[in-house]
Amino acid sequence: MKIAIIGGTGKEGKGLAYRWAKAGHKVTIGSRQFEKAQHIAEELNMEKQGIKPVSGLQNSDAAKQAELVVVTVPFAAHVATLETIKDAVQGKIVVDVTVPLVPPKVSTVHIPAAGSAAMEAQSVLGEDTRVVSAFQNVSYEKLMDDNAQISDVLVCGNDQAAKNLVLQLIDDAGMKGFDAGALQNSIVSEGMTSVLININKKFGVHSAGIKIIGLEE
Ligand SMILES: NC(=O)c1ccc[n+]([C@@H]2O[C@H](COP(=O)([O-])OP(=O)(O)OC[C@H]3O[C@@H](n4cnc5c(N)ncnc54)[C@H](OP(=O)(O)O)[C@@H]3O)[C@@H](O)[C@H]2O)c1
């Protein structure tokens, strides 16, 4: 699948790019700067052997040529970034990874005016774009490490077919995804990140995650 990762030059986006390129997807890293996108794509291609080569483009061009678009930017840049890809993502699926953290209080849950970052994305992009929220609880360090025990992924969205596709991509990336209901529920996955940041601090770790249990019944 042709996947564009907007803000893919950052920590989380690069990690997801690696996982999907390793699974054979055609990944394009997006950036505000074309040269930076190309540089990070080349860096990833050199760093990880045997992956399908990753390319780099400016954000709106990356979104234009992709079948599915993933957004991994800081919350402060969320709306402004979405505006730059709005035209390019009409009719497509957008996977929003954004956590509405408000530094310096990143261990306190912040609820945006729209209800959640994902609801904000749906409102900016409009009803012709199918927004799915996922990956908020997956630490970038675990994404780059093939042997890591990695967090489960909660998937929220209002379009079942879009969620099913994202669940398949989660599987391809070597993680377990769970349909967590409507897009409105994304506030829980987004808020959980602040809870995990608290746990990281208490235990002196960087990458606490979540596991869903009780399914064997
Ligand atoms: N890091 C994690 O482990 C993790 C885990 C789960 C969820 N998340 C969420 O995923 C998102 C990305 O996290 P991250 O750690 O990857 O962030 P990051 O590395 O700080 O930033 C990601 C990219 O966003 C772009 N960006 C940064 N500031 C910007 C601005 N002011 N305006 C427009 N673009 C800007 C940059 O790309 P260019 O300069 O190339 O345009 C940057 O490389 C966040 O919402 C975060 O909460 C992160």
The ligand as an SDF file (V2000), in Angstrom:
LIG
                    3D

 48 52  0  0  0  0  0  0  0  0999 V2000
    7.3510    9.9740   20.3150 N   0  0  0  0  0  0  0  0  0  0  0  0
    6.5520    8.9810   20.6960 C   0  0  0  0  0  0  0  0  0  0  0  0
    7.0270    7.9580   21.2500 O   0  0  0  0  0  0  0  0  0  0  0  0
    5.0670    9.0800   20.4650 C   0  0  0  0  0  0  0  0  0  0  0  0
    4.2540    7.9910   20.8260 C   0  0  0  0  0  0  0  0  0  0  0  0
    2.8870    8.0370   20.5630 C   0  0  0  0  0  0  0  0  0  0  0  0
    2.3260    9.1780   19.9830 C   0  0  0  0  0  0  0  0  0  0  0  0
    3.1210   10.2320   19.6780 N   0  0  0  0  0  0  0  0  0  0  0  0
    2.4950   11.4280   19.0880 C   0  0  0  0  0  0  0  0  0  0  0  0
    2.8910   11.4800   17.7260 O   0  0  0  0  0  0  0  0  0  0  0  0
    3.0810   12.8430   17.3390 C   0  0  0  0  0  0  0  0  0  0  0  0
    4.5060   13.0000   16.8420 C   0  0  0  0  0  0  0  0  0  0  0  0
    5.3910   12.7270   17.8970 O   0  0  0  0  0  0  0  0  0  0  0  0
    6.9730   12.7840   17.6790 P   0  0  0  0  0  0  0  0  0  0  0  0
    7.5900   12.4370   18.9600 O   0  0  0  0  0  0  0  0  0  0  0  0
    7.3130   12.0400   16.4550 O   0  0  0  0  0  0  0  0  0  0  0  0
    7.1590   14.3700   17.4040 O   0  0  0  0  0  0  0  0  0  0  0  0
    8.4210   15.1620   16.8840 P   0  0  0  0  0  0  0  0  0  0  0  0
    9.5150   14.2330   16.5570 O   0  0  0  0  0  0  0  0  0  0  0  0
    8.6830   16.2660   17.8440 O   0  0  0  0  0  0  0  0  0  0  0  0
    7.8380   15.8790   15.5640 O   0  0  0  0  0  0  0  0  0  0  0  0
    7.4140   15.1580   14.4340 C   0  0  0  0  0  0  0  0  0  0  0  0
    7.5120   16.0430   13.2100 C   0  0  0  0  0  0  0  0  0  0  0  0
    6.5220   17.0620   13.2490 O   0  0  0  0  0  0  0  0  0  0  0  0
    6.9820   18.1820   12.5100 C   0  0  0  0  0  0  0  0  0  0  0  0
    6.8350   19.4020   13.3420 N   0  0  0  0  0  0  0  0  0  0  0  0
    7.4170   19.6550   14.5140 C   0  0  0  0  0  0  0  0  0  0  0  0
    7.0740   20.8770   14.9660 N   0  0  0  0  0  0  0  0  0  0  0  0
    6.2730   21.4010   14.0350 C   0  0  0  0  0  0  0  0  0  0  0  0
    5.5910   22.6380   13.9010 C   0  0  0  0  0  0  0  0  0  0  0  0
    5.6710   23.5720   14.8450 N   0  0  0  0  0  0  0  0  0  0  0  0
    4.8370   22.8460   12.8100 N   0  0  0  0  0  0  0  0  0  0  0  0
    4.7360   21.8910   11.8530 C   0  0  0  0  0  0  0  0  0  0  0  0
    5.3870   20.6830   11.9120 N   0  0  0  0  0  0  0  0  0  0  0  0
    6.1190   20.4470   13.0050 C   0  0  0  0  0  0  0  0  0  0  0  0
    8.4540   17.9790   12.2130 C   0  0  0  0  0  0  0  0  0  0  0  0
    8.5860   17.6250   10.8450 O   0  0  0  0  0  0  0  0  0  0  0  0
    9.2760   18.6000    9.7610 P   0  0  0  0  0  0  0  0  0  0  0  0
   10.1550   19.5770   10.4760 O   0  0  0  0  0  0  0  0  0  0  0  0
   10.0620   17.6420    8.9420 O   0  0  0  0  0  0  0  0  0  0  0  0
    8.1570   19.2270    9.0260 O   0  0  0  0  0  0  0  0  0  0  0  0
    8.8330   16.8150   13.1090 C   0  0  0  0  0  0  0  0  0  0  0  0
    9.8480   16.0120   12.5770 O   0  0  0  0  0  0  0  0  0  0  0  0
    2.7630   13.6940   18.5570 C   0  0  0  0  0  0  0  0  0  0  0  0
    1.4410   14.1510   18.5020 O   0  0  0  0  0  0  0  0  0  0  0  0
    2.9730   12.7350   19.7090 C   0  0  0  0  0  0  0  0  0  0  0  0
    2.2350   13.0780   20.8540 O   0  0  0  0  0  0  0  0  0  0  0  0
    4.4790   10.2020   19.8850 C   0  0  0  0  0  0  0  0  0  0  0  0
  1  2  1  0
  2  3  2  0
  2  4  1  0
  4  5  1  0
  4 48  2  0
  5  6  2  0
  6  7  1  0
  7  8  2  0
  8  9  1  0
  8 48  1  0
  9 10  1  0
  9 46  1  0
 10 11  1  0
 11 12  1  0
 11 44  1  0
 12 13  1  0
 13 14  1  0
 14 15  2  0
 14 16  1  0
 14 17  1  0
 17 18  1  0
 18 19  2  0
 18 20  1  0
 18 21  1  0
 21 22  1  0
 22 23  1  0
 23 24  1  0
 23 42  1  0
 24 25  1  0
 25 26  1  0
 25 36  1  0
 26 27  1  0
 26 35  1  0
 27 28  2  0
 28 29  1  0
 29 30  1  0
 29 35  2  0
 30 31  1  0
 30 32  2  0
 32 33  1  0
 33 34  2  0
 34 35  1  0
 36 37  1  0
 36 42  1  0
 37 38  1  0
 38 39  2  0
 38 40  1  0
 38 41  1  0
 42 43  1  0
 44 45  1  0
 44 46  1  0
 46 47  1  0
M  CHG  2   8   1  16  -1
M  END
$$$$
